[in-house]
């Protein structure tokens, strides 16, 4: 199996674990569980807002699942060129985290609205790990060409 496929499969496995957490234990503080956001406790008694937040959580899980399945189709049926562009665009798309999402969660962390404190750094490192995975796979791919 080629390095590009291996990197995509590793990503899919890790994201599948996040989907499981989001669907079955969304308020968890591990993976992509949203239990790190202190405001979840505040909205428990606000039924419409609580339902809306859970709708968004399950929507994110569903979108992640769509991407996982599409990536697996690429792994099993895609050409070498398709896999190459997939890895390149995964790097670009994952990098967008730093444009909008990271500043928000970093701000919430600084305001004391995230538990455990410093979670924004943990999430940043997780995202950098995904970027490293695909970047290293890309370098190995081109090095072996």
N, C-alpha and C positions, 0 to 999 in steps of 0.2 A: 504494500500500500504506500502511496506517495505521501510526502510530508505535508502537502497542502490538505489532503483528505484527513490525515491524522489530526492536524490542528483544528479543522472544522468539527470533527467528531468529539474531540476533547471539549471544545466550546459547547457543543450540543449537550453533552453529558452534564456539564456544570450548570448550564441554563435549565436543563430538565429538572435538576434538583431545586432550582429557584421556582420553577413553575409548580412543582409539588408543594413547596412551602406556601406559595401564594394561594393555591386552591384549597389546601387542607389545613393550614395553620397560618393564615395571613398575618396574625398579630404576633408571630414569632419575632425574636430579635436576631435570628440567624439568617444567613443568605439575604434574599431580597424581602424578607418579612418586614412589615411596616410597624412592628412593635417598638421600634426605636424612636418613633415619633410620639412624644409625650401627649400631644393633643388628642390622641386616640382615647385616652381616659376621659378627657373632657367632653367628648361627643357621644359617649356610650348611651346617655339618656336622651340625646337628640335623635330620635328615630329617623326622620327624613335625612339628616346629614350623615348619620351612621350608615344608612342604606346606600346613600350616594357614594360614600368613601369605599364601601365594600364593592359596589358596582365597578368603580374605577380600578380597584385592586384586581378583580376578576377579569376586567377588560385587558389590563396590562398582561396578566397571565395568559389570556387567550392570544394576544398579539405575539408574545414570546413563543407560544406553542406553534403558531403559524410559521414564524421564522425558523424554528427548529426543524419543522417538517420540510420546509423549502430547502434548508441547508442540507438535510439528509437526501433529498431528491438530487441535489447537485453532487453530493458525494457519490451516490450510486449510479447516476446516469450522465453526469456532466463531463465534458471534455476537459483536457488539461488546461486549455485556455479559459474555460468557464470557471474552473476552480481557482486559477490564478487571479482572475478579476474578482471573484468572490472574496478572496482573502484581502485583496487591495481595498475593496469597498467595505469590508468588515472593519478594517483599520480606520477608514475615514468615518464610517457611521458611528463606531464606538467612541471615537475622538470627540464627537459632538457633545458628549456628556459634559465636557469641560466648558462648553459655551454657556449653557443655561442651568443645568442641573447641579453641577458642583458648586457654583456660587451660592445657590439657594440653600443647599444642605450645609454648606460651610457656615453660612450666616445663621441658620437655625441652631447649629452646634455651638456657635459663639454666644448665642442668646440663651443657651441652656435648655433648649427645646428638644434635644436629642439625648436618649439614654441608651448606651453608655456615652459619656462625654468623650469626644474624639472620634466618634463613629464616622464622621465625614472623611477623616484621614484613612480609616480602614476601607471605606468604600472607594476612595480615590486609588488606594493601592490595589484593590480588586480589579478596578477598571484598567489600571496600568498593567496588571498581570495579563488581562485579556489582550491588550495592545501588544505586550511583549511576546505573548504566545504567537500571534499572527505575524508580527514583525520578524521574529526569529525563524518561523517557518518560511517566510518569504526569502530571507537571506540564505537559508539552507537550500531552498529551491533554486535560486539563481547561482549559488556556489556550485551546485551539482550539475548545472547545465553545460 
